[in-house]
Amino acid sequence: FAPTNAAFNALPGNLKTRLLGANVDDLRKVLQLHIIPDIVCCSSAPYSGVFPLSTFTRGHRSLAGHSVMMTRNYEGQVQANGISIDRCDVTAFNGLMHSVNKVLLPRHMQGQVSGNFWDLGFGY
């Protein structure tokens, strides 16, 4: 998953400073959360709301060790942990890229974002 520039720009200043500052471990965790070591096409995303999603899948494990759940709503919009995927299945030399409109954050960083803008509901 590749967040757009607008997604990074929407992060609060204190979180941007933290990620781009001297604490390389936090940036690594955020970036690894966006990488799934398998090829996962948007067409494989199940529709949400019909059955409990855990009936079908527990999500895809990211390099950071978190589960990223791809779903499709009734309008056909594919999402990753509730975040809209703007462009699906963009071919790259080393896999597929999906452009997302927000930055996936580990649970311990979600409190630094005001409101419920990033309500990701990570599964473990």
DRENKE-196597 format. One record per atom (N, C-alpha, C): atom name; x, y, z; residue number from 1. Coordinates in nm, 2 decimals, decimal comma, always signed. Example, Ala and Ser with C-alpha at 12.3 -4.5 7.8 and 13.67 -1.06 7.14 Angstrom:
% residues 2
+-------+--------+--------+--------+-----+
! atome !   east !  north !     up ! num !
+-------+--------+--------+--------+-----+
!     N !  +1,32 !  -0,57 !  +0,78 !   1 !
!    CA !  +1,23 !  -0,45 !  +0,78 !   1 !
!     C !  +1,32 !  -0,33 !  +0,78 !   1 !
!     N !  +1,28 !  -0,22 !  +0,71 !   2 !
!    CA !  +1,37 !  -0,11 !  +0,71 !   2 !
!     C !  +1,29 !  +0,00 !  +0,79 !   2 !
+-------+--------+--------+--------+-----+
This chain:
% residues 124
+-------+--------+--------+--------+-----+
! atome !   east !  north !     up ! num !
+-------+--------+--------+--------+-----+
!     N !  +0,09 !  -0,12 !  +0,00 !   1 !
!    CA !  +0,00 !  +0,00 !  +0,00 !   1 !
!     C !  +0,09 !  +0,12 !  +0,00 !   1 !
!     N !  +0,06 !  +0,22 !  -0,09 !   2 !
!    CA !  +0,14 !  +0,34 !  -0,10 !   2 !
!     C !  +0,05 !  +0,46 !  -0,07 !   2 !
!     N !  +0,08 !  +0,52 !  +0,05 !   3 !
!    CA !  +0,00 !  +0,64 !  +0,08 !   3 !
!     C !  +0,04 !  +0,76 !  -0,02 !   3 !
!     N !  -0,06 !  +0,84 !  -0,06 !   4 !
!    CA !  -0,04 !  +0,95 !  -0,14 !   4 !
!     C !  +0,04 !  +1,06 !  -0,07 !   4 !
!     N !  +0,10 !  +1,15 !  -0,14 !   5 !
!    CA !  +0,16 !  +1,27 !  -0,07 !   5 !
!     C !  +0,06 !  +1,34 !  +0,02 !   5 !
!     N !  -0,06 !  +1,35 !  -0,03 !   6 !
!    CA !  -0,17 !  +1,42 !  +0,05 !   6 !
!     C !  -0,19 !  +1,35 !  +0,18 !   6 !
!     N !  -0,18 !  +1,21 !  +0,18 !   7 !
!    CA !  -0,20 !  +1,14 !  +0,30 !   7 !
!     C !  -0,09 !  +1,17 !  +0,40 !   7 !
!     N !  +0,03 !  +1,18 !  +0,36 !   8 !
!    CA !  +0,14 !  +1,21 !  +0,45 !   8 !
!     C !  +0,13 !  +1,36 !  +0,50 !   8 !
!     N !  +0,09 !  +1,45 !  +0,40 !   9 !
!    CA !  +0,07 !  +1,59 !  +0,44 !   9 !
!     C !  -0,04 !  +1,61 !  +0,54 !   9 !
!     N !  -0,14 !  +1,52 !  +0,55 !  10 !
!    CA !  -0,25 !  +1,53 !  +0,64 !  10 !
!     C !  -0,21 !  +1,48 !  +0,78 !  10 !
!     N !  -0,10 !  +1,42 !  +0,80 !  11 !
!    CA !  -0,06 !  +1,38 !  +0,93 !  11 !
!     C !  -0,03 !  +1,50 !  +1,02 !  11 !
!     N !  -0,06 !  +1,50 !  +1,15 !  12 !
!    CA !  -0,03 !  +1,61 !  +1,23 !  12 !
!     C !  +0,12 !  +1,64 !  +1,24 !  12 !
!     N !  +0,15 !  +1,77 !  +1,26 !  13 !
!    CA !  +0,29 !  +1,81 !  +1,26 !  13 !
!     C !  +0,38 !  +1,73 !  +1,35 !  13 !
!     N !  +0,32 !  +1,71 !  +1,47 !  14 !
!    CA !  +0,41 !  +1,63 !  +1,57 !  14 !
!     C !  +0,44 !  +1,49 !  +1,53 !  14 !
!     N !  +0,34 !  +1,43 !  +1,46 !  15 !
!    CA !  +0,36 !  +1,29 !  +1,41 !  15 !
!     C !  +0,46 !  +1,29 !  +1,30 !  15 !
!     N !  +0,45 !  +1,39 !  +1,21 !  16 !
!    CA !  +0,54 !  +1,40 !  +1,09 !  16 !
!     C !  +0,68 !  +1,42 !  +1,15 !  16 !
!     N !  +0,70 !  +1,51 !  +1,25 !  17 !
!    CA !  +0,83 !  +1,53 !  +1,30 !  17 !
!     C !  +0,88 !  +1,41 !  +1,37 !  17 !
!     N !  +0,80 !  +1,33 !  +1,44 !  18 !
!    CA !  +0,84 !  +1,21 !  +1,50 !  18 !
!     C !  +0,89 !  +1,11 !  +1,39 !  18 !
!     N !  +0,81 !  +1,09 !  +1,29 !  19 !
!    CA !  +0,85 !  +0,99 !  +1,18 !  19 !
!     C !  +0,97 !  +1,03 !  +1,10 !  19 !
!     N !  +0,99 !  +1,16 !  +1,08 !  20 !
!    CA !  +1,10 !  +1,21 !  +0,99 !  20 !
!     C !  +1,22 !  +1,25 !  +1,07 !  20 !
!     N !  +1,21 !  +1,24 !  +1,21 !  21 !
!    CA !  +1,32 !  +1,29 !  +1,29 !  21 !
!     C !  +1,42 !  +1,17 !  +1,31 !  21 !
!     N !  +1,48 !  +1,18 !  +1,43 !  22 !
!    CA !  +1,59 !  +1,08 !  +1,46 !  22 !
!     C !  +1,54 !  +0,94 !  +1,49 !  22 !
!     N !  +1,41 !  +0,93 !  +1,52 !  23 !
!    CA !  +1,36 !  +0,80 !  +1,56 !  23 !
!     C !  +1,32 !  +0,71 !  +1,43 !  23 !
!     N !  +1,42 !  +0,65 !  +1,38 !  24 !
!    CA !  +1,41 !  +0,57 !  +1,26 !  24 !
!     C !  +1,32 !  +0,44 !  +1,28 !  24 !
!     N !  +1,32 !  +0,39 !  +1,40 !  25 !
!    CA !  +1,24 !  +0,27 !  +1,43 !  25 !
!     C !  +1,09 !  +0,30 !  +1,40 !  25 !
!     N !  +1,04 !  +0,41 !  +1,44 !  26 !
!    CA !  +0,90 !  +0,44 !  +1,42 !  26 !
!     C !  +0,86 !  +0,45 !  +1,27 !  26 !
!     N !  +0,95 !  +0,52 !  +1,20 !  27 !
!    CA !  +0,93 !  +0,53 !  +1,05 !  27 !
!     C !  +0,93 !  +0,39 !  +0,99 !  27 !
!     N !  +1,03 !  +0,31 !  +1,03 !  28 !
!    CA !  +1,04 !  +0,17 !  +0,98 !  28 !
!     C !  +0,91 !  +0,09 !  +1,00 !  28 !
!     N !  +0,86 !  +0,10 !  +1,12 !  29 !
!    CA !  +0,73 !  +0,03 !  +1,16 !  29 !
!     C !  +0,62 !  +0,08 !  +1,07 !  29 !
!     N !  +0,60 !  +0,21 !  +1,05 !  30 !
!    CA !  +0,50 !  +0,26 !  +0,96 !  30 !
!     C !  +0,51 !  +0,21 !  +0,82 !  30 !
!     N !  +0,63 !  +0,22 !  +0,77 !  31 !
!    CA !  +0,66 !  +0,18 !  +0,63 !  31 !
!     C !  +0,63 !  +0,03 !  +0,61 !  31 !
!     N !  +0,68 !  -0,05 !  +0,71 !  32 !
!    CA !  +0,66 !  -0,20 !  +0,70 !  32 !
!     C !  +0,51 !  -0,24 !  +0,71 !  32 !
!     N !  +0,44 !  -0,16 !  +0,78 !  33 !
!    CA !  +0,29 !  -0,18 !  +0,79 !  33 !
!     C !  +0,22 !  -0,18 !  +0,65 !  33 !
!     N !  +0,28 !  -0,10 !  +0,56 !  34 !
!    CA !  +0,23 !  -0,09 !  +0,42 !  34 !
!     C !  +0,27 !  -0,20 !  +0,33 !  34 !
!     N !  +0,36 !  -0,29 !  +0,37 !  35 !
!    CA !  +0,41 !  -0,39 !  +0,28 !  35 !
!     C !  +0,36 !  -0,53 !  +0,31 !  35 !
!     N !  +0,30 !  -0,59 !  +0,22 !  36 !
!    CA !  +0,25 !  -0,73 !  +0,23 !  36 !
!     C !  +0,34 !  -0,82 !  +0,15 !  36 !
!     N !  +0,41 !  -0,92 !  +0,21 !  37 !
!    CA !  +0,50 !  -1,00 !  +0,13 !  37 !
!     C !  +0,44 !  -1,10 !  +0,03 !  37 !
!     N !  +0,32 !  -1,08 !  +0,00 !  38 !
!    CA !  +0,25 !  -1,16 !  -0,10 !  38 !
!     C !  +0,18 !  -1,07 !  -0,21 !  38 !
!     N !  +0,15 !  -1,12 !  -0,32 !  39 !
!    CA !  +0,07 !  -1,05 !  -0,42 !  39 !
!     C !  -0,07 !  -1,06 !  -0,39 !  39 !
!     N !  -0,14 !  -0,95 !  -0,36 !  40 !
!    CA !  -0,28 !  -0,94 !  -0,32 !  40 !
!     C !  -0,35 !  -0,85 !  -0,41 !  40 !
!     N !  -0,44 !  -0,90 !  -0,50 !  41 !
!    CA !  -0,51 !  -0,82 !  -0,59 !  41 !
!     C !  -0,64 !  -0,76 !  -0,53 !  41 !
!     N !  -0,68 !  -0,65 !  -0,57 !  42 !
!    CA !  -0,80 !  -0,59 !  -0,52 !  42 !
!     C !  -0,92 !  -0,67 !  -0,55 !  42 !
!     N !  -0,92 !  -0,75 !  -0,66 !  43 !
!    CA !  -1,03 !  -0,83 !  -0,70 !  43 !
!     C !  -1,05 !  -0,94 !  -0,60 !  43 !
!     N !  -0,96 !  -0,97 !  -0,51 !  44 !
!    CA !  -0,97 !  -1,08 !  -0,41 !  44 !
!     C !  -1,04 !  -1,03 !  -0,28 !  44 !
!     N !  -1,06 !  -0,90 !  -0,27 !  45 !
!    CA !  -1,12 !  -0,84 !  -0,15 !  45 !
!     C !  -1,27 !  -0,88 !  -0,14 !  45 !
!     N !  -1,30 !  -0,94 !  -0,03 !  46 !
!    CA !  -1,44 !  -0,98 !  -0,01 !  46 !
!     C !  -1,53 !  -0,86 !  +0,02 !  46 !
!     N !  -1,66 !  -0,88 !  -0,01 !  47 !
!    CA !  -1,76 !  -0,77 !  +0,03 !  47 !
!     C !  -1,77 !  -0,78 !  +0,18 !  47 !
!     N !  -1,78 !  -0,66 !  +0,24 !  48 !
!    CA !  -1,80 !  -0,65 !  +0,39 !  48 !
!     C !  -1,95 !  -0,64 !  +0,42 !  48 !
!     N !  -1,99 !  -0,69 !  +0,53 !  49 !
!    CA !  -2,12 !  -0,67 !  +0,58 !  49 !
!     C !  -2,21 !  -0,79 !  +0,55 !  49 !
!     N !  -2,17 !  -0,89 !  +0,47 !  50 !
!    CA !  -2,25 !  -1,00 !  +0,44 !  50 !
!     C !  -2,24 !  -1,11 !  +0,55 !  50 !
!     N !  -2,12 !  -1,15 !  +0,58 !  51 !
!    CA !  -2,09 !  -1,24 !  +0,68 !  51 !
!     C !  -1,97 !  -1,18 !  +0,76 !  51 !
!     N !  -1,95 !  -1,23 !  +0,88 !  52 !
!    CA !  -1,83 !  -1,19 !  +0,96 !  52 !
!     C !  -1,71 !  -1,22 !  +0,87 !  52 !
!     N !  -1,63 !  -1,12 !  +0,85 !  53 !
!    CA !  -1,51 !  -1,14 !  +0,77 !  53 !
!     C !  -1,41 !  -1,24 !  +0,82 !  53 !
!     N !  -1,41 !  -1,26 !  +0,95 !  54 !
!    CA !  -1,33 !  -1,37 !  +1,01 !  54 !
!     C !  -1,36 !  -1,50 !  +0,96 !  54 !
!     N !  -1,49 !  -1,52 !  +0,90 !  55 !
!    CA !  -1,53 !  -1,65 !  +0,84 !  55 !
!     C !  -1,44 !  -1,68 !  +0,72 !  55 !
!     N !  -1,40 !  -1,58 !  +0,65 !  56 !
!    CA !  -1,32 !  -1,60 !  +0,53 !  56 !
!     C !  -1,17 !  -1,58 !  +0,54 !  56 !
!     N !  -1,13 !  -1,48 !  +0,62 !  57 !
!    CA !  -0,99 !  -1,45 !  +0,62 !  57 !
!     C !  -0,96 !  -1,37 !  +0,75 !  57 !
!     N !  -0,83 !  -1,37 !  +0,79 !  58 !
!    CA !  -0,79 !  -1,30 !  +0,91 !  58 !
!     C !  -0,70 !  -1,18 !  +0,86 !  58 !
!     N !  -0,71 !  -1,15 !  +0,73 !  59 !
!    CA !  -0,63 !  -1,04 !  +0,67 !  59 !
!     C !  -0,49 !  -1,09 !  +0,62 !  59 !
!     N !  -0,42 !  -1,00 !  +0,57 !  60 !
!    CA !  -0,29 !  -1,03 !  +0,52 !  60 !
!     C !  -0,18 !  -0,97 !  +0,61 !  60 !
!     N !  -0,08 !  -1,05 !  +0,65 !  61 !
!    CA !  +0,02 !  -1,01 !  +0,75 !  61 !
!     C !  +0,12 !  -0,92 !  +0,68 !  61 !
!     N !  +0,14 !  -0,80 !  +0,74 !  62 !
!    CA !  +0,24 !  -0,70 !  +0,69 !  62 !
!     C !  +0,37 !  -0,74 !  +0,74 !  62 !
!     N !  +0,48 !  -0,67 !  +0,68 !  63 !
!    CA !  +0,61 !  -0,69 !  +0,73 !  63 !
!     C !  +0,63 !  -0,65 !  +0,88 !  63 !
!     N !  +0,54 !  -0,56 !  +0,92 !  64 !
!    CA !  +0,54 !  -0,51 !  +1,06 !  64 !
!     C !  +0,47 !  -0,61 !  +1,15 !  64 !
!     N !  +0,41 !  -0,72 !  +1,09 !  65 !
!    CA !  +0,34 !  -0,82 !  +1,18 !  65 !
!     C !  +0,20 !  -0,79 !  +1,20 !  65 !
!     N !  +0,14 !  -0,68 !  +1,15 !  66 !
!    CA !  +0,00 !  -0,65 !  +1,17 !  66 !
!     C !  -0,08 !  -0,71 !  +1,06 !  66 !
!     N !  -0,21 !  -0,73 !  +1,09 !  67 !
!    CA !  -0,30 !  -0,78 !  +0,99 !  67 !
!     C !  -0,36 !  -0,67 !  +0,92 !  67 !
!     N !  -0,36 !  -0,67 !  +0,78 !  68 !
!    CA !  -0,42 !  -0,57 !  +0,70 !  68 !
!     C !  -0,54 !  -0,64 !  +0,63 !  68 !
!     N !  -0,66 !  -0,59 !  +0,66 !  69 !
!    CA !  -0,78 !  -0,65 !  +0,60 !  69 !
!     C !  -0,82 !  -0,57 !  +0,48 !  69 !
!     N !  -0,83 !  -0,64 !  +0,36 !  70 !
!    CA !  -0,88 !  -0,57 !  +0,24 !  70 !
!     C !  -1,03 !  -0,62 !  +0,23 !  70 !
!     N !  -1,12 !  -0,52 !  +0,22 !  71 !
!    CA !  -1,26 !  -0,55 !  +0,20 !  71 !
!     C !  -1,31 !  -0,46 !  +0,08 !  71 !
!     N !  -1,44 !  -0,49 !  +0,04 !  72 !
!    CA !  -1,50 !  -0,41 !  -0,06 !  72 !
!     C !  -1,64 !  -0,38 !  -0,01 !  72 !
!     N !  -1,68 !  -0,25 !  -0,02 !  73 !
!    CA !  -1,81 !  -0,21 !  +0,02 !  73 !
!     C !  -1,91 !  -0,24 !  -0,09 !  73 !
!     N !  -2,04 !  -0,21 !  -0,06 !  74 !
!    CA !  -2,15 !  -0,24 !  -0,16 !  74 !
!     C !  -2,14 !  -0,16 !  -0,29 !  74 !
!     N !  -2,06 !  -0,05 !  -0,28 !  75 !
!    CA !  -2,04 !  +0,04 !  -0,40 !  75 !
!     C !  -1,92 !  -0,01 !  -0,48 !  75 !
!     N !  -1,85 !  -0,12 !  -0,43 !  76 !
!    CA !  -1,74 !  -0,17 !  -0,50 !  76 !
!     C !  -1,61 !  -0,11 !  -0,46 !  76 !
!     N !  -1,61 !  -0,01 !  -0,37 !  77 !
!    CA !  -1,48 !  +0,06 !  -0,33 !  77 !
!     C !  -1,40 !  -0,04 !  -0,24 !  77 !
!     N !  -1,28 !  -0,06 !  -0,28 !  78 !
!    CA !  -1,19 !  -0,15 !  -0,20 !  78 !
!     C !  -1,12 !  -0,07 !  -0,09 !  78 !
!     N !  -1,11 !  -0,13 !  +0,03 !  79 !
!    CA !  -1,05 !  -0,06 !  +0,14 !  79 !
!     C !  -0,95 !  -0,15 !  +0,21 !  79 !
!     N !  -0,85 !  -0,09 !  +0,27 !  80 !
!    CA !  -0,75 !  -0,16 !  +0,36 !  80 !
!     C !  -0,77 !  -0,11 !  +0,50 !  80 !
!     N !  -0,82 !  -0,19 !  +0,59 !  81 !
!    CA !  -0,85 !  -0,15 !  +0,73 !  81 !
!     C !  -0,93 !  -0,03 !  +0,73 !  81 !
!     N !  -1,03 !  -0,02 !  +0,64 !  82 !
!    CA !  -1,12 !  +0,09 !  +0,64 !  82 !
!     C !  -1,07 !  +0,22 !  +0,57 !  82 !
!     N !  -0,95 !  +0,21 !  +0,51 !  83 !
!    CA !  -0,89 !  +0,32 !  +0,44 !  83 !
!     C !  -0,92 !  +0,30 !  +0,29 !  83 !
!     N !  -0,97 !  +0,40 !  +0,22 !  84 !
!    CA !  -1,00 !  +0,38 !  +0,08 !  84 !
!     C !  -0,88 !  +0,36 !  -0,01 !  84 !
!     N !  -0,88 !  +0,26 !  -0,10 !  85 !
!    CA !  -0,78 !  +0,24 !  -0,20 !  85 !
!     C !  -0,82 !  +0,32 !  -0,32 !  85 !
!     N !  -0,74 !  +0,42 !  -0,36 !  86 !
!    CA !  -0,77 !  +0,51 !  -0,47 !  86 !
!     C !  -0,73 !  +0,44 !  -0,61 !  86 !
!     N !  -0,62 !  +0,37 !  -0,61 !  87 !
!    CA !  -0,58 !  +0,30 !  -0,73 !  87 !
!     C !  -0,54 !  +0,16 !  -0,70 !  87 !
!     N !  -0,60 !  +0,06 !  -0,76 !  88 !
!    CA !  -0,57 !  -0,08 !  -0,74 !  88 !
!     C !  -0,48 !  -0,14 !  -0,84 !  88 !
!     N !  -0,40 !  -0,24 !  -0,79 !  89 !
!    CA !  -0,33 !  -0,33 !  -0,88 !  89 !
!     C !  -0,24 !  -0,26 !  -0,98 !  89 !
!     N !  -0,16 !  -0,16 !  -0,93 !  90 !
!    CA !  -0,07 !  -0,09 !  -1,02 !  90 !
!     C !  +0,06 !  -0,18 !  -1,02 !  90 !
!     N !  +0,09 !  -0,22 !  -1,14 !  91 !
!    CA !  +0,20 !  -0,32 !  -1,16 !  91 !
!     C !  +0,34 !  -0,25 !  -1,14 !  91 !
!     N !  +0,42 !  -0,31 !  -1,06 !  92 !
!    CA !  +0,56 !  -0,26 !  -1,04 !  92 !
!     C !  +0,65 !  -0,38 !  -1,07 !  92 !
!     N !  +0,78 !  -0,36 !  -1,08 !  93 !
!    CA !  +0,87 !  -0,47 !  -1,11 !  93 !
!     C !  +0,88 !  -0,57 !  -1,00 !  93 !
!     N !  +0,84 !  -0,53 !  -0,88 !  94 !
!    CA !  +0,86 !  -0,63 !  -0,76 !  94 !
!     C !  +0,72 !  -0,66 !  -0,70 !  94 !
!     N !  +0,61 !  -0,63 !  -0,77 !  95 !
!    CA !  +0,48 !  -0,67 !  -0,71 !  95 !
!     C !  +0,37 !  -0,58 !  -0,76 !  95 !
!     N !  +0,27 !  -0,57 !  -0,68 !  96 !
!    CA !  +0,15 !  -0,48 !  -0,70 !  96 !
!     C !  +0,15 !  -0,37 !  -0,60 !  96 !
!     N !  +0,11 !  -0,25 !  -0,64 !  97 !
!    CA !  +0,09 !  -0,13 !  -0,55 !  97 !
!     C !  -0,05 !  -0,09 !  -0,55 !  97 !
!     N !  -0,10 !  -0,06 !  -0,43 !  98 !
!    CA !  -0,23 !  +0,00 !  -0,42 !  98 !
!     C !  -0,22 !  +0,14 !  -0,35 !  98 !
!     N !  -0,27 !  +0,24 !  -0,41 !  99 !
!    CA !  -0,26 !  +0,38 !  -0,36 !  99 !
!     C !  -0,37 !  +0,40 !  -0,26 !  99 !
!     N !  -0,33 !  +0,44 !  -0,14 ! 100 !
!    CA !  -0,43 !  +0,47 !  -0,03 ! 100 !
!     C !  -0,43 !  +0,62 !  +0,00 ! 100 !
!     N !  -0,54 !  +0,66 !  +0,05 ! 101 !
!    CA !  -0,56 !  +0,81 !  +0,08 ! 101 !
!     C !  -0,53 !  +0,85 !  +0,22 ! 101 !
!     N !  -0,49 !  +0,75 !  +0,30 ! 102 !
!    CA !  -0,44 !  +0,78 !  +0,44 ! 102 !
!     C !  -0,32 !  +0,69 !  +0,47 ! 102 !
!     N !  -0,25 !  +0,73 !  +0,58 ! 103 !
!    CA !  -0,14 !  +0,65 !  +0,62 ! 103 !
!     C !  -0,18 !  +0,55 !  +0,72 ! 103 !
!     N !  -0,15 !  +0,42 !  +0,70 ! 104 !
!    CA !  -0,18 !  +0,32 !  +0,80 ! 104 !
!     C !  -0,08 !  +0,34 !  +0,92 ! 104 !
!     N !  -0,14 !  +0,34 !  +1,04 ! 105 !
!    CA !  -0,06 !  +0,36 !  +1,16 ! 105 !
!     C !  -0,07 !  +0,25 !  +1,25 ! 105 !
!     N !  +0,04 !  +0,21 !  +1,32 ! 106 !
!    CA !  +0,03 !  +0,11 !  +1,43 ! 106 !
!     C !  -0,06 !  +0,17 !  +1,54 ! 106 !
!     N !  -0,12 !  +0,08 !  +1,61 ! 107 !
!    CA !  -0,21 !  +0,12 !  +1,72 ! 107 !
!     C !  -0,15 !  +0,22 !  +1,82 ! 107 !
!     N !  -0,03 !  +0,20 !  +1,86 ! 108 !
!    CA !  +0,03 !  +0,29 !  +1,96 ! 108 !
!     C !  +0,05 !  +0,43 !  +1,90 ! 108 !
!     N !  +0,04 !  +0,46 !  +1,77 ! 109 !
!    CA !  +0,05 !  +0,59 !  +1,71 ! 109 !
!     C !  -0,08 !  +0,65 !  +1,68 ! 109 !
!     N !  -0,19 !  +0,57 !  +1,68 ! 110 !
!    CA !  -0,32 !  +0,62 !  +1,64 ! 110 !
!     C !  -0,37 !  +0,73 !  +1,73 ! 110 !
!     N !  -0,33 !  +0,73 !  +1,86 ! 111 !
!    CA !  -0,38 !  +0,83 !  +1,96 ! 111 !
!     C !  -0,32 !  +0,97 !  +1,93 ! 111 !
!     N !  -0,22 !  +0,97 !  +1,84 ! 112 !
!    CA !  -0,16 !  +1,10 !  +1,81 ! 112 !
!     C !  -0,23 !  +1,17 !  +1,70 ! 112 !
!     N !  -0,33 !  +1,11 !  +1,64 ! 113 !
!    CA !  -0,41 !  +1,16 !  +1,53 ! 113 !
!     C !  -0,55 !  +1,20 !  +1,59 ! 113 !
!     N !  -0,59 !  +1,32 !  +1,58 ! 114 !
!    CA !  -0,71 !  +1,37 !  +1,64 ! 114 !
!     C !  -0,83 !  +1,31 !  +1,58 ! 114 !
!     N !  -0,93 !  +1,29 !  +1,67 ! 115 !
!    CA !  -1,06 !  +1,24 !  +1,62 ! 115 !
!     C !  -1,05 !  +1,09 !  +1,59 ! 115 !
!     N !  -1,14 !  +1,04 !  +1,50 ! 116 !
!    CA !  -1,13 !  +0,91 !  +1,46 ! 116 !
!     C !  -1,10 !  +0,90 !  +1,31 ! 116 !
!     N !  -1,01 !  +0,99 !  +1,26 ! 117 !
!    CA !  -0,97 !  +1,00 !  +1,13 ! 117 !
!     C !  -0,91 !  +0,87 !  +1,08 ! 117 !
!     N !  -0,83 !  +0,81 !  +1,17 ! 118 !
!    CA !  -0,76 !  +0,68 !  +1,14 ! 118 !
!     C !  -0,82 !  +0,58 !  +1,23 ! 118 !
!     N !  -0,93 !  +0,53 !  +1,21 ! 119 !
!    CA !  -0,99 !  +0,43 !  +1,29 ! 119 !
!     C !  -0,97 !  +0,30 !  +1,22 ! 119 !
!     N !  -0,85 !  +0,23 !  +1,24 ! 120 !
!    CA !  -0,81 !  +0,12 !  +1,16 ! 120 !
!     C !  -0,85 !  -0,01 !  +1,21 ! 120 !
!     N !  -0,87 !  -0,03 !  +1,33 ! 121 !
!    CA !  -0,91 !  -0,16 !  +1,39 ! 121 !
!     C !  -0,82 !  -0,27 !  +1,35 ! 121 !
!     N !  -0,69 !  -0,26 !  +1,38 ! 122 !
!    CA !  -0,60 !  -0,36 !  +1,35 ! 122 !
!     C !  -0,63 !  -0,50 !  +1,42 ! 122 !
!     N !  -0,62 !  -0,61 !  +1,35 ! 123 !
!    CA !  -0,63 !  -0,74 !  +1,41 ! 123 !
!     C !  -0,50 !  -0,80 !  +1,44 ! 123 !
!     N !  -0,49 !  -0,88 !  +1,54 ! 124 !
!    CA !  -0,36 !  -0,94 !  +1,57 ! 124 !
!     C !  -0,37 !  -1,09 !  +1,58 ! 124 !
+-------+--------+--------+--------+-----+
